[in-house]
Structure formats: structure tokens, C-alpha cells
Amino acid sequence: MFENPYDTYRRLRDDEPVAWSDETQWLLVTRWDDVVDALKNHDVFSSRRIDLLASRSGAELDPQMTWLIEMASQGMWMLDPPQHTRVRN
């Protein structure tokens, strides 16, 4: 895959356009139209992934991790509309 990922990409698009990873707990969406639809559907496909990181730890977070989560949660890449739109403007 690392030498030539395009065969894997083609197989995923053809056979498994939306693939779930148990390891990462992520959906991999490989078709252009599906990606565009997901990016527009903020109710189902949120950018607020940082909340998942915080909730998965299951333990009280140390001050450095709390600071990291607070800083990352303010980044445009972690925001959904209307906050994303405000920051982008």
C-alpha cells in the first residue's frame, strides 16, 4: 500500500466506499460525492472530534492534556457551523 496506494484507494472506492475502522473508530469515506455530502452534514458528521478524545480517556485529565484539548477545540478544523463560519470569515 505504501509503495502504490492507488490500487487500495480504487478497491475501497469500488468495494467499500464507506469503511469503518475498529482500530481508530473512524469512518473512511472514499468517493468524492460522499465526502462532499459528509462535509455538508454537520449534524451527522461533526468536526468536534476533540470531544471524543476527552471522553475516551475515562480518567481525569492532567492539566497539560486539559490545556491541549481546550486549545485544539478552538481551532477552525474542530468547529462546526456557525462557529466555523464565524472564524473562517
PyMOL Python script that loads the backbone (N, CA, C, O; Angstrom):
from pymol import cmd

cmd.read_pdbstr("""\
ATOM      1  N   MET A   1       0.814  -1.194   0.000  1.00  0.00           N
ATOM      2  CA  MET A   1       0.000   0.000   0.000  1.00  0.00           C
ATOM      3  C   MET A   1       0.862   1.264   0.000  1.00  0.00           C
ATOM      4  O   MET A   1       0.548   2.222  -0.707  1.00  0.00           O
ATOM      5  N   PHE A   2       1.951   1.279   0.788  1.00  0.00           N
ATOM      6  CA  PHE A   2       2.761   2.486   0.889  1.00  0.00           C
ATOM      7  C   PHE A   2       3.520   2.784  -0.399  1.00  0.00           C
ATOM      8  O   PHE A   2       3.760   3.947  -0.726  1.00  0.00           O
ATOM      9  N   GLU A   3       3.897   1.744  -1.127  1.00  0.00           N
ATOM     10  CA  GLU A   3       4.596   1.962  -2.388  1.00  0.00           C
ATOM     11  C   GLU A   3       3.648   2.438  -3.480  1.00  0.00           C
ATOM     12  O   GLU A   3       4.012   3.283  -4.298  1.00  0.00           O
ATOM     13  N   ASN A   4       2.428   1.894  -3.494  1.00  0.00           N
ATOM     14  CA  ASN A   4       1.444   2.272  -4.506  1.00  0.00           C
ATOM     15  C   ASN A   4       0.052   2.210  -3.883  1.00  0.00           C
ATOM     16  O   ASN A   4      -0.625   1.186  -3.978  1.00  0.00           O
ATOM     17  N   PRO A   5      -0.381   3.304  -3.244  1.00  0.00           N
ATOM     18  CA  PRO A   5      -1.670   3.281  -2.546  1.00  0.00           C
ATOM     19  C   PRO A   5      -2.878   3.318  -3.480  1.00  0.00           C
ATOM     20  O   PRO A   5      -4.002   3.072  -3.042  1.00  0.00           O
ATOM     21  N   TYR A   6      -2.667   3.615  -4.739  1.00  0.00           N
ATOM     22  CA  TYR A   6      -3.788   3.860  -5.645  1.00  0.00           C
ATOM     23  C   TYR A   6      -4.632   2.615  -5.899  1.00  0.00           C
ATOM     24  O   TYR A   6      -5.842   2.724  -6.096  1.00  0.00           O
ATOM     25  N   ASP A   7      -4.014   1.436  -5.898  1.00  0.00           N
ATOM     26  CA  ASP A   7      -4.803   0.206  -6.036  1.00  0.00           C
ATOM     27  C   ASP A   7      -5.721   0.023  -4.830  1.00  0.00           C
ATOM     28  O   ASP A   7      -6.867  -0.401  -4.982  1.00  0.00           O
ATOM     29  N   THR A   8      -5.229   0.337  -3.640  1.00  0.00           N
ATOM     30  CA  THR A   8      -6.047   0.242  -2.431  1.00  0.00           C
ATOM     31  C   THR A   8      -7.162   1.269  -2.464  1.00  0.00           C
ATOM     32  O   THR A   8      -8.304   0.960  -2.122  1.00  0.00           O
ATOM     33  N   TYR A   9      -6.844   2.484  -2.871  1.00  0.00           N
ATOM     34  CA  TYR A   9      -7.881   3.515  -2.987  1.00  0.00           C
ATOM     35  C   TYR A   9      -8.967   3.083  -3.965  1.00  0.00           C
ATOM     36  O   TYR A   9     -10.154   3.250  -3.687  1.00  0.00           O
ATOM     37  N   ARG A  10      -8.573   2.537  -5.092  1.00  0.00           N
ATOM     38  CA  ARG A  10      -9.538   2.084  -6.109  1.00  0.00           C
ATOM     39  C   ARG A  10     -10.419   0.966  -5.542  1.00  0.00           C
ATOM     40  O   ARG A  10     -11.636   0.972  -5.727  1.00  0.00           O
ATOM     41  N   ARG A  11      -9.792   0.004  -4.850  1.00  0.00           N
ATOM     42  CA  ARG A  11     -10.565  -1.096  -4.271  1.00  0.00           C
ATOM     43  C   ARG A  11     -11.568  -0.576  -3.253  1.00  0.00           C
ATOM     44  O   ARG A  11     -12.718  -1.013  -3.232  1.00  0.00           O
ATOM     45  N   LEU A  12     -11.137   0.353  -2.410  1.00  0.00           N
ATOM     46  CA  LEU A  12     -12.049   0.924  -1.423  1.00  0.00           C
ATOM     47  C   LEU A  12     -13.206   1.659  -2.093  1.00  0.00           C
ATOM     48  O   LEU A  12     -14.360   1.492  -1.698  1.00  0.00           O
ATOM     49  N   ARG A  13     -12.906   2.463  -3.095  1.00  0.00           N
ATOM     50  CA  ARG A  13     -13.983   3.189  -3.793  1.00  0.00           C
ATOM     51  C   ARG A  13     -14.955   2.224  -4.445  1.00  0.00           C
ATOM     52  O   ARG A  13     -16.165   2.449  -4.416  1.00  0.00           O
ATOM     53  N   ASP A  14     -14.438   1.145  -5.037  1.00  0.00           N
ATOM     54  CA  ASP A  14     -15.290   0.192  -5.751  1.00  0.00           C
ATOM     55  C   ASP A  14     -16.054  -0.742  -4.821  1.00  0.00           C
ATOM     56  O   ASP A  14     -17.237  -1.006  -5.039  1.00  0.00           O
ATOM     57  N   ASP A  15     -15.381  -1.247  -3.778  1.00  0.00           N
ATOM     58  CA  ASP A  15     -15.958  -2.318  -2.957  1.00  0.00           C
ATOM     59  C   ASP A  15     -16.434  -1.877  -1.582  1.00  0.00           C
ATOM     60  O   ASP A  15     -17.334  -2.497  -1.016  1.00  0.00           O
ATOM     61  N   GLU A  16     -15.858  -0.838  -1.044  1.00  0.00           N
ATOM     62  CA  GLU A  16     -16.176  -0.421   0.319  1.00  0.00           C
ATOM     63  C   GLU A  16     -16.038   1.099   0.431  1.00  0.00           C
ATOM     64  O   GLU A  16     -15.135   1.589   1.109  1.00  0.00           O
ATOM     65  N   PRO A  17     -16.926   1.848  -0.231  1.00  0.00           N
ATOM     66  CA  PRO A  17     -16.775   3.307  -0.284  1.00  0.00           C
ATOM     67  C   PRO A  17     -16.878   3.993   1.073  1.00  0.00           C
ATOM     68  O   PRO A  17     -16.336   5.083   1.257  1.00  0.00           O
ATOM     69  N   VAL A  18     -17.557   3.376   2.013  1.00  0.00           N
ATOM     70  CA  VAL A  18     -17.597   3.878   3.385  1.00  0.00           C
ATOM     71  C   VAL A  18     -17.154   2.719   4.273  1.00  0.00           C
ATOM     72  O   VAL A  18     -17.879   1.740   4.449  1.00  0.00           O
ATOM     73  N   ALA A  19     -15.954   2.847   4.824  1.00  0.00           N
ATOM     74  CA  ALA A  19     -15.367   1.756   5.600  1.00  0.00           C
ATOM     75  C   ALA A  19     -15.187   2.192   7.049  1.00  0.00           C
ATOM     76  O   ALA A  19     -14.726   3.301   7.322  1.00  0.00           O
ATOM     77  N   TRP A  20     -15.551   1.316   7.967  1.00  0.00           N
ATOM     78  CA  TRP A  20     -15.388   1.575   9.392  1.00  0.00           C
ATOM     79  C   TRP A  20     -14.094   0.932   9.878  1.00  0.00           C
ATOM     80  O   TRP A  20     -13.800  -0.212   9.530  1.00  0.00           O
ATOM     81  N   SER A  21     -13.321   1.657  10.679  1.00  0.00           N
ATOM     82  CA  SER A  21     -12.111   1.116  11.282  1.00  0.00           C
ATOM     83  C   SER A  21     -12.349   0.904  12.764  1.00  0.00           C
ATOM     84  O   SER A  21     -12.555   1.864  13.507  1.00  0.00           O
ATOM     85  N   ASP A  22     -12.321  -0.354  13.202  1.00  0.00           N
ATOM     86  CA  ASP A  22     -12.455  -0.647  14.636  1.00  0.00           C
ATOM     87  C   ASP A  22     -11.270  -0.087  15.416  1.00  0.00           C
ATOM     88  O   ASP A  22     -11.414   0.328  16.566  1.00  0.00           O
ATOM     89  N   GLU A  23     -10.102  -0.078  14.784  1.00  0.00           N
ATOM     90  CA  GLU A  23      -8.887   0.384  15.456  1.00  0.00           C
ATOM     91  C   GLU A  23      -8.947   1.872  15.781  1.00  0.00           C
ATOM     92  O   GLU A  23      -8.620   2.276  16.897  1.00  0.00           O
ATOM     93  N   THR A  24      -9.361   2.687  14.819  1.00  0.00           N
ATOM     94  CA  THR A  24      -9.381   4.134  15.034  1.00  0.00           C
ATOM     95  C   THR A  24     -10.755   4.667  15.413  1.00  0.00           C
ATOM     96  O   THR A  24     -10.883   5.808  15.857  1.00  0.00           O
ATOM     97  N   GLN A  25     -11.798   3.828  15.234  1.00  0.00           N
ATOM     98  CA  GLN A  25     -13.179   4.250  15.477  1.00  0.00           C
ATOM     99  C   GLN A  25     -13.572   5.380  14.535  1.00  0.00           C
ATOM    100  O   GLN A  25     -14.284   6.304  14.927  1.00  0.00           O
ATOM    101  N   TRP A  26     -13.104   5.304  13.288  1.00  0.00           N
ATOM    102  CA  TRP A  26     -13.391   6.307  12.268  1.00  0.00           C
ATOM    103  C   TRP A  26     -14.035   5.669  11.062  1.00  0.00           C
ATOM    104  O   TRP A  26     -13.832   4.489  10.778  1.00  0.00           O
ATOM    105  N   LEU A  27     -14.814   6.465  10.357  1.00  0.00           N
ATOM    106  CA  LEU A  27     -15.301   6.096   9.034  1.00  0.00           C
ATOM    107  C   LEU A  27     -14.327   6.643   7.996  1.00  0.00           C
ATOM    108  O   LEU A  27     -13.880   7.786   8.092  1.00  0.00           O
ATOM    109  N   LEU A  28     -14.010   5.830   7.022  1.00  0.00           N
ATOM    110  CA  LEU A  28     -13.196   6.276   5.895  1.00  0.00           C
ATOM    111  C   LEU A  28     -14.132   6.377   4.701  1.00  0.00           C
ATOM    112  O   LEU A  28     -14.690   5.373   4.259  1.00  0.00           O
ATOM    113  N   VAL A  29     -14.303   7.572   4.184  1.00  0.00           N
ATOM    114  CA  VAL A  29     -15.207   7.827   3.058  1.00  0.00           C
ATOM    115  C   VAL A  29     -14.336   8.113   1.842  1.00  0.00           C
ATOM    116  O   VAL A  29     -13.503   9.018   1.878  1.00  0.00           O
ATOM    117  N   THR A  30     -14.521   7.349   0.764  1.00  0.00           N
ATOM    118  CA  THR A  30     -13.565   7.403  -0.344  1.00  0.00           C
ATOM    119  C   THR A  30     -14.114   7.950  -1.656  1.00  0.00           C
ATOM    120  O   THR A  30     -13.339   8.207  -2.578  1.00  0.00           O
ATOM    121  N   ARG A  31     -15.406   8.132  -1.765  1.00  0.00           N
ATOM    122  CA  ARG A  31     -15.965   8.662  -3.012  1.00  0.00           C
ATOM    123  C   ARG A  31     -16.232  10.160  -2.863  1.00  0.00           C
ATOM    124  O   ARG A  31     -16.742  10.619  -1.841  1.00  0.00           O
ATOM    125  N   TRP A  32     -15.874  10.907  -3.905  1.00  0.00           N
ATOM    126  CA  TRP A  32     -15.958  12.367  -3.880  1.00  0.00           C
ATOM    127  C   TRP A  32     -17.330  12.865  -3.441  1.00  0.00           C
ATOM    128  O   TRP A  32     -17.423  13.670  -2.515  1.00  0.00           O
ATOM    129  N   ASP A  33     -18.378  12.407  -4.081  1.00  0.00           N
ATOM    130  CA  ASP A  33     -19.723  12.893  -3.748  1.00  0.00           C
ATOM    131  C   ASP A  33     -20.100  12.574  -2.305  1.00  0.00           C
ATOM    132  O   ASP A  33     -20.755  13.375  -1.639  1.00  0.00           O
ATOM    133  N   ASP A  34     -19.682  11.396  -1.821  1.00  0.00           N
ATOM    134  CA  ASP A  34     -19.964  11.030  -0.432  1.00  0.00           C
ATOM    135  C   ASP A  34     -19.199  11.930   0.542  1.00  0.00           C
ATOM    136  O   ASP A  34     -19.732  12.317   1.581  1.00  0.00           O
ATOM    137  N   VAL A  35     -17.959  12.259   0.207  1.00  0.00           N
ATOM    138  CA  VAL A  35     -17.158  13.149   1.053  1.00  0.00           C
ATOM    139  C   VAL A  35     -17.807  14.531   1.117  1.00  0.00           C
ATOM    140  O   VAL A  35     -17.935  15.115   2.193  1.00  0.00           O
ATOM    141  N   VAL A  36     -18.216  15.047  -0.042  1.00  0.00           N
ATOM    142  CA  VAL A  36     -18.860  16.365  -0.084  1.00  0.00           C
ATOM    143  C   VAL A  36     -20.143  16.351   0.746  1.00  0.00           C
ATOM    144  O   VAL A  36     -20.400  17.285   1.506  1.00  0.00           O
ATOM    145  N   ASP A  37     -20.944  15.301   0.604  1.00  0.00           N
ATOM    146  CA  ASP A  37     -22.176  15.193   1.400  1.00  0.00           C
ATOM    147  C   ASP A  37     -21.872  15.155   2.896  1.00  0.00           C
ATOM    148  O   ASP A  37     -22.550  15.812   3.685  1.00  0.00           O
ATOM    149  N   ALA A  38     -20.857  14.389   3.285  1.00  0.00           N
ATOM    150  CA  ALA A  38     -20.499  14.294   4.705  1.00  0.00           C
ATOM    151  C   ALA A  38     -20.031  15.645   5.244  1.00  0.00           C
ATOM    152  O   ALA A  38     -20.370  16.023   6.366  1.00  0.00           O
ATOM    153  N   LEU A  39     -19.258  16.362   4.449  1.00  0.00           N
ATOM    154  CA  LEU A  39     -18.767  17.666   4.904  1.00  0.00           C
ATOM    155  C   LEU A  39     -19.890  18.682   5.075  1.00  0.00           C
ATOM    156  O   LEU A  39     -19.760  19.633   5.846  1.00  0.00           O
ATOM    157  N   LYS A  40     -20.976  18.484   4.368  1.00  0.00           N
ATOM    158  CA  LYS A  40     -22.113  19.410   4.467  1.00  0.00           C
ATOM    159  C   LYS A  40     -23.113  19.008   5.543  1.00  0.00           C
ATOM    160  O   LYS A  40     -23.967  19.814   5.913  1.00  0.00           O
ATOM    161  N   ASN A  41     -23.029  17.786   6.053  1.00  0.00           N
ATOM    162  CA  ASN A  41     -23.998  17.268   7.008  1.00  0.00           C
ATOM    163  C   ASN A  41     -23.396  17.294   8.416  1.00  0.00           C
ATOM    164  O   ASN A  41     -22.932  16.272   8.921  1.00  0.00           O
ATOM    165  N   HIS A  42     -23.411  18.475   9.041  1.00  0.00           N
ATOM    166  CA  HIS A  42     -22.759  18.663  10.330  1.00  0.00           C
ATOM    167  C   HIS A  42     -23.484  17.983  11.481  1.00  0.00           C
ATOM    168  O   HIS A  42     -22.888  17.733  12.528  1.00  0.00           O
ATOM    169  N   ASP A  43     -24.760  17.684  11.298  1.00  0.00           N
ATOM    170  CA  ASP A  43     -25.493  17.008  12.367  1.00  0.00           C
ATOM    171  C   ASP A  43     -25.043  15.562  12.526  1.00  0.00           C
ATOM    172  O   ASP A  43     -25.043  15.029  13.636  1.00  0.00           O
ATOM    173  N   VAL A  44     -24.660  14.926  11.427  1.00  0.00           N
ATOM    174  CA  VAL A  44     -24.235  13.525  11.470  1.00  0.00           C
ATOM    175  C   VAL A  44     -22.719  13.402  11.529  1.00  0.00           C
ATOM    176  O   VAL A  44     -22.195  12.563  12.261  1.00  0.00           O
ATOM    177  N   PHE A  45     -22.015  14.224  10.770  1.00  0.00           N
ATOM    178  CA  PHE A  45     -20.563  14.153  10.662  1.00  0.00           C
ATOM    179  C   PHE A  45     -19.949  15.423  11.243  1.00  0.00           C
ATOM    180  O   PHE A  45     -19.620  16.357  10.511  1.00  0.00           O
ATOM    181  N   SER A  46     -19.804  15.446  12.529  1.00  0.00           N
ATOM    182  CA  SER A  46     -19.316  16.638  13.219  1.00  0.00           C
ATOM    183  C   SER A  46     -17.797  16.731  13.161  1.00  0.00           C
ATOM    184  O   SER A  46     -17.102  15.718  13.073  1.00  0.00           O
ATOM    185  N   SER A  47     -17.297  17.950  13.211  1.00  0.00           N
ATOM    186  CA  SER A  47     -15.859  18.191  13.307  1.00  0.00           C
ATOM    187  C   SER A  47     -15.384  18.212  14.754  1.00  0.00           C
ATOM    188  O   SER A  47     -14.186  18.347  15.003  1.00  0.00           O
ATOM    189  N   ARG A  48     -16.279  18.084  15.693  1.00  0.00           N
ATOM    190  CA  ARG A  48     -15.936  18.172  17.117  1.00  0.00           C
ATOM    191  C   ARG A  48     -15.309  16.876  17.625  1.00  0.00           C
ATOM    192  O   ARG A  48     -15.754  16.327  18.633  1.00  0.00           O
ATOM    193  N   ARG A  49     -14.286  16.386  16.938  1.00  0.00           N
ATOM    194  CA  ARG A  49     -13.620  15.139  17.323  1.00  0.00           C
ATOM    195  C   ARG A  49     -12.863  15.265  18.636  1.00  0.00           C
ATOM    196  O   ARG A  49     -12.625  14.266  19.313  1.00  0.00           O
ATOM    197  N   ILE A  50     -12.487  16.469  18.994  1.00  0.00           N
ATOM    198  CA  ILE A  50     -11.722  16.654  20.221  1.00  0.00           C
ATOM    199  C   ILE A  50     -12.536  16.215  21.438  1.00  0.00           C
ATOM    200  O   ILE A  50     -11.972  15.757  22.432  1.00  0.00           O
ATOM    201  N   ASP A  51     -13.850  16.353  21.359  1.00  0.00           N
ATOM    202  CA  ASP A  51     -14.702  15.896  22.460  1.00  0.00           C
ATOM    203  C   ASP A  51     -14.594  14.388  22.634  1.00  0.00           C
ATOM    204  O   ASP A  51     -14.652  13.891  23.759  1.00  0.00           O
ATOM    205  N   LEU A  52     -14.438  13.653  21.536  1.00  0.00           N
ATOM    206  CA  LEU A  52     -14.266  12.202  21.625  1.00  0.00           C
ATOM    207  C   LEU A  52     -12.967  11.856  22.333  1.00  0.00           C
ATOM    208  O   LEU A  52     -12.934  10.940  23.154  1.00  0.00           O
ATOM    209  N   LEU A  53     -11.903  12.575  22.027  1.00  0.00           N
ATOM    210  CA  LEU A  53     -10.621  12.333  22.676  1.00  0.00           C
ATOM    211  C   LEU A  53     -10.744  12.521  24.183  1.00  0.00           C
ATOM    212  O   LEU A  53     -10.260  11.698  24.960  1.00  0.00           O
ATOM    213  N   ALA A  54     -11.371  13.571  24.576  1.00  0.00           N
ATOM    214  CA  ALA A  54     -11.526  13.857  26.007  1.00  0.00           C
ATOM    215  C   ALA A  54     -12.380  12.799  26.692  1.00  0.00           C
ATOM    216  O   ALA A  54     -12.073  12.383  27.809  1.00  0.00           O
ATOM    217  N   SER A  55     -13.443  12.362  26.036  1.00  0.00           N
ATOM    218  CA  SER A  55     -14.353  11.415  26.682  1.00  0.00           C
ATOM    219  C   SER A  55     -13.811   9.993  26.697  1.00  0.00           C
ATOM    220  O   SER A  55     -14.204   9.201  27.554  1.00  0.00           O
ATOM    221  N   ARG A  56     -12.920   9.648  25.774  1.00  0.00           N
ATOM    222  CA  ARG A  56     -12.385   8.284  25.711  1.00  0.00           C
ATOM    223  C   ARG A  56     -11.373   7.980  26.799  1.00  0.00           C
ATOM    224  O   ARG A  56     -11.141   6.812  27.109  1.00  0.00           O
ATOM    225  N   SER A  57     -10.777   8.981  27.374  1.00  0.00           N
ATOM    226  CA  SER A  57      -9.727   8.726  28.350  1.00  0.00           C
ATOM    227  C   SER A  57     -10.281   7.986  29.570  1.00  0.00           C
ATOM    228  O   SER A  57      -9.595   7.148  30.154  1.00  0.00           O
ATOM    229  N   GLY A  58     -11.520   8.295  29.952  1.00  0.00           N
ATOM    230  CA  GLY A  58     -12.140   7.606  31.077  1.00  0.00           C
ATOM    231  C   GLY A  58     -11.579   7.996  32.434  1.00  0.00           C
ATOM    232  O   GLY A  58     -12.108   7.593  33.470  1.00  0.00           O
ATOM    233  N   ALA A  59     -10.529   8.765  32.430  1.00  0.00           N
ATOM    234  CA  ALA A  59      -9.910   9.193  33.685  1.00  0.00           C
ATOM    235  C   ALA A  59      -9.874  10.716  33.713  1.00  0.00           C
ATOM    236  O   ALA A  59     -10.108  11.390  32.710  1.00  0.00           O
ATOM    237  N   GLU A  60      -9.575  11.228  34.896  1.00  0.00           N
ATOM    238  CA  GLU A  60      -9.435  12.674  35.000  1.00  0.00           C
ATOM    239  C   GLU A  60      -8.192  13.098  34.219  1.00  0.00           C
ATOM    240  O   GLU A  60      -7.124  12.502  34.357  1.00  0.00           O
ATOM    241  N   LEU A  61      -8.346  14.119  33.411  1.00  0.00           N
ATOM    242  CA  LEU A  61      -7.250  14.569  32.569  1.00  0.00           C
ATOM    243  C   LEU A  61      -6.269  15.422  33.352  1.00  0.00           C
ATOM    244  O   LEU A  61      -6.662  16.221  34.202  1.00  0.00           O
ATOM    245  N   ASP A  62      -4.983  15.244  33.056  1.00  0.00           N
ATOM    246  CA  ASP A  62      -3.994  16.090  33.716  1.00  0.00           C
ATOM    247  C   ASP A  62      -4.046  17.495  33.118  1.00  0.00           C
ATOM    248  O   ASP A  62      -4.615  17.680  32.042  1.00  0.00           O
ATOM    249  N   PRO A  63      -3.469  18.478  33.787  1.00  0.00           N
ATOM    250  CA  PRO A  63      -3.571  19.879  33.322  1.00  0.00           C
ATOM    251  C   PRO A  63      -3.045  20.097  31.907  1.00  0.00           C
ATOM    252  O   PRO A  63      -3.614  20.894  31.161  1.00  0.00           O
ATOM    253  N   GLN A  64      -1.977  19.413  31.524  1.00  0.00           N
ATOM    254  CA  GLN A  64      -1.434  19.594  30.170  1.00  0.00           C
ATOM    255  C   GLN A  64      -2.410  19.089  29.113  1.00  0.00           C
ATOM    256  O   GLN A  64      -2.594  19.737  28.082  1.00  0.00           O
ATOM    257  N   MET A  65      -3.036  17.941  29.357  1.00  0.00           N
ATOM    258  CA  MET A  65      -3.997  17.401  28.394  1.00  0.00           C
ATOM    259  C   MET A  65      -5.235  18.287  28.354  1.00  0.00           C
ATOM    260  O   MET A  65      -5.793  18.514  27.280  1.00  0.00           O
ATOM    261  N   THR A  66      -5.668  18.784  29.485  1.00  0.00           N
ATOM    262  CA  THR A  66      -6.817  19.699  29.519  1.00  0.00           C
ATOM    263  C   THR A  66      -6.517  20.943  28.691  1.00  0.00           C
ATOM    264  O   THR A  66      -7.364  21.398  27.922  1.00  0.00           O
ATOM    265  N   TRP A  67      -5.321  21.492  28.846  1.00  0.00           N
ATOM    266  CA  TRP A  67      -4.916  22.670  28.074  1.00  0.00           C
ATOM    267  C   TRP A  67      -4.896  22.343  26.581  1.00  0.00           C
ATOM    268  O   TRP A  67      -5.390  23.129  25.771  1.00  0.00           O
ATOM    269  N   LEU A  68      -4.332  21.196  26.209  1.00  0.00           N
ATOM    270  CA  LEU A  68      -4.274  20.802  24.799  1.00  0.00           C
ATOM    271  C   LEU A  68      -5.672  20.688  24.204  1.00  0.00           C
ATOM    272  O   LEU A  68      -5.911  21.170  23.097  1.00  0.00           O
ATOM    273  N   ILE A  69      -6.584  20.067  24.911  1.00  0.00           N
ATOM    274  CA  ILE A  69      -7.951  19.903  24.415  1.00  0.00           C
ATOM    275  C   ILE A  69      -8.633  21.258  24.283  1.00  0.00           C
ATOM    276  O   ILE A  69      -9.339  21.502  23.304  1.00  0.00           O
ATOM    277  N   GLU A  70      -8.430  22.136  25.254  1.00  0.00           N
ATOM    278  CA  GLU A  70      -9.036  23.474  25.164  1.00  0.00           C
ATOM    279  C   GLU A  70      -8.496  24.254  23.971  1.00  0.00           C
ATOM    280  O   GLU A  70      -9.262  24.915  23.270  1.00  0.00           O
ATOM    281  N   MET A  71      -7.195  24.188  23.732  1.00  0.00           N
ATOM    282  CA  MET A  71      -6.593  24.908  22.603  1.00  0.00           C
ATOM    283  C   MET A  71      -7.047  24.304  21.272  1.00  0.00           C
ATOM    284  O   MET A  71      -7.429  25.033  20.356  1.00  0.00           O
ATOM    285  N   ALA A  72      -7.007  22.987  21.167  1.00  0.00           N
ATOM    286  CA  ALA A  72      -7.395  22.326  19.918  1.00  0.00           C
ATOM    287  C   ALA A  72      -8.871  22.552  19.601  1.00  0.00           C
ATOM    288  O   ALA A  72      -9.247  22.657  18.434  1.00  0.00           O
ATOM    289  N   SER A  73      -9.698  22.626  20.625  1.00  0.00           N
ATOM    290  CA  SER A  73     -11.131  22.793  20.393  1.00  0.00           C
ATOM    291  C   SER A  73     -11.471  24.155  19.812  1.00  0.00           C
ATOM    292  O   SER A  73     -12.576  24.354  19.309  1.00  0.00           O
ATOM    293  N   GLN A  74     -10.535  25.094  19.875  1.00  0.00           N
ATOM    294  CA  GLN A  74     -10.762  26.419  19.310  1.00  0.00           C
ATOM    295  C   GLN A  74     -10.284  26.531  17.872  1.00  0.00           C
ATOM    296  O   GLN A  74     -10.548  27.536  17.212  1.00  0.00           O
ATOM    297  N   GLY A  75      -9.591  25.522  17.377  1.00  0.00           N
ATOM    298  CA  GLY A  75      -9.095  25.543  16.006  1.00  0.00           C
ATOM    299  C   GLY A  75     -10.231  25.384  15.002  1.00  0.00           C
ATOM    300  O   GLY A  75     -11.195  24.663  15.258  1.00  0.00           O
ATOM    301  N   MET A  76     -10.116  26.046  13.879  1.00  0.00           N
ATOM    302  CA  MET A  76     -11.178  26.027  12.873  1.00  0.00           C
ATOM    303  C   MET A  76     -11.481  24.599  12.412  1.00  0.00           C
ATOM    304  O   MET A  76     -12.631  24.279  12.113  1.00  0.00           O
ATOM    305  N   TRP A  77     -10.478  23.755  12.354  1.00  0.00           N
ATOM    306  CA  TRP A  77     -10.662  22.383  11.895  1.00  0.00           C
ATOM    307  C   TRP A  77     -11.482  21.538  12.871  1.00  0.00           C
ATOM    308  O   TRP A  77     -11.890  20.428  12.529  1.00  0.00           O
ATOM    309  N   MET A  78     -11.729  22.047  14.076  1.00  0.00           N
ATOM    310  CA  MET A  78     -12.535  21.330  15.065  1.00  0.00           C
ATOM    311  C   MET A  78     -13.890  21.989  15.295  1.00  0.00           C
ATOM    312  O   MET A  78     -14.589  21.640  16.246  1.00  0.00           O
ATOM    313  N   LEU A  79     -14.270  22.925  14.450  1.00  0.00           N
ATOM    314  CA  LEU A  79     -15.521  23.646  14.652  1.00  0.00           C
ATOM    315  C   LEU A  79     -16.549  23.283  13.590  1.00  0.00           C
ATOM    316  O   LEU A  79     -16.207  23.025  12.436  1.00  0.00           O
ATOM    317  N   ASP A  80     -17.796  23.269  13.993  1.00  0.00           N
ATOM    318  CA  ASP A  80     -18.936  23.136  13.088  1.00  0.00           C
ATOM    319  C   ASP A  80     -19.591  24.504  12.961  1.00  0.00           C
ATOM    320  O   ASP A  80     -19.389  25.374  13.808  1.00  0.00           O
ATOM    321  N   PRO A  81     -20.377  24.695  11.901  1.00  0.00           N
ATOM    322  CA  PRO A  81     -21.150  25.946  11.818  1.00  0.00           C
ATOM    323  C   PRO A  81     -22.087  26.056  13.025  1.00  0.00           C
ATOM    324  O   PRO A  81     -22.572  25.037  13.516  1.00  0.00           O
ATOM    325  N   PRO A  82     -22.337  27.222  13.490  1.00  0.00           N
ATOM    326  CA  PRO A  82     -21.981  28.536  12.957  1.00  0.00           C
ATOM    327  C   PRO A  82     -20.602  29.019  13.424  1.00  0.00           C
ATOM    328  O   PRO A  82     -20.087  30.005  12.897  1.00  0.00           O
ATOM    329  N   GLN A  83     -19.991  28.331  14.416  1.00  0.00           N
ATOM    330  CA  GLN A  83     -18.691  28.789  14.911  1.00  0.00           C
ATOM    331  C   GLN A  83     -17.624  28.739  13.811  1.00  0.00           C
ATOM    332  O   GLN A  83     -16.815  29.659  13.696  1.00  0.00           O
ATOM    333  N   HIS A  84     -17.617  27.680  13.008  1.00  0.00           N
ATOM    334  CA  HIS A  84     -16.639  27.565  11.923  1.00  0.00           C
ATOM    335  C   HIS A  84     -16.786  28.724  10.938  1.00  0.00           C
ATOM    336  O   HIS A  84     -15.792  29.303  10.501  1.00  0.00           O
ATOM    337  N   THR A  85     -18.010  29.053  10.596  1.00  0.00           N
ATOM    338  CA  THR A  85     -18.273  30.148   9.650  1.00  0.00           C
ATOM    339  C   THR A  85     -17.770  31.477  10.204  1.00  0.00           C
ATOM    340  O   THR A  85     -17.171  32.272   9.480  1.00  0.00           O
ATOM    341  N   ARG A  86     -18.016  31.713  11.487  1.00  0.00           N
ATOM    342  CA  ARG A  86     -17.565  32.953  12.120  1.00  0.00           C
ATOM    343  C   ARG A  86     -16.053  33.055  12.089  1.00  0.00           C
ATOM    344  O   ARG A  86     -15.519  34.107  11.739  1.00  0.00           O
ATOM    345  N   VAL A  87     -15.343  31.983  12.449  1.00  0.00           N
ATOM    346  CA  VAL A  87     -13.882  32.013  12.467  1.00  0.00           C
ATOM    347  C   VAL A  87     -13.328  32.124  11.046  1.00  0.00           C
ATOM    348  O   VAL A  87     -12.356  32.842  10.811  1.00  0.00           O
ATOM    349  N   ARG A  88     -13.930  31.431  10.125  1.00  0.00           N
ATOM    350  CA  ARG A  88     -13.471  31.489   8.733  1.00  0.00           C
ATOM    351  C   ARG A  88     -13.615  32.881   8.152  1.00  0.00           C
ATOM    352  O   ARG A  88     -12.737  33.347   7.426  1.00  0.00           O
ATOM    353  N   ASN A  89     -14.730  33.559   8.469  1.00  0.00           N
ATOM    354  CA  ASN A  89     -14.927  34.916   7.976  1.00  0.00           C
ATOM    355  C   ASN A  89     -13.905  35.859   8.586  1.00  0.00           C
ATOM    356  O   ASN A  89     -13.912  37.053   8.288  1.00  0.00           O
TER     357      ASN A  89
END
""", "prot")
cmd.dss("prot")
cmd.show_as("cartoon", "prot")
cmd.util.cbc("prot")
cmd.orient("prot")
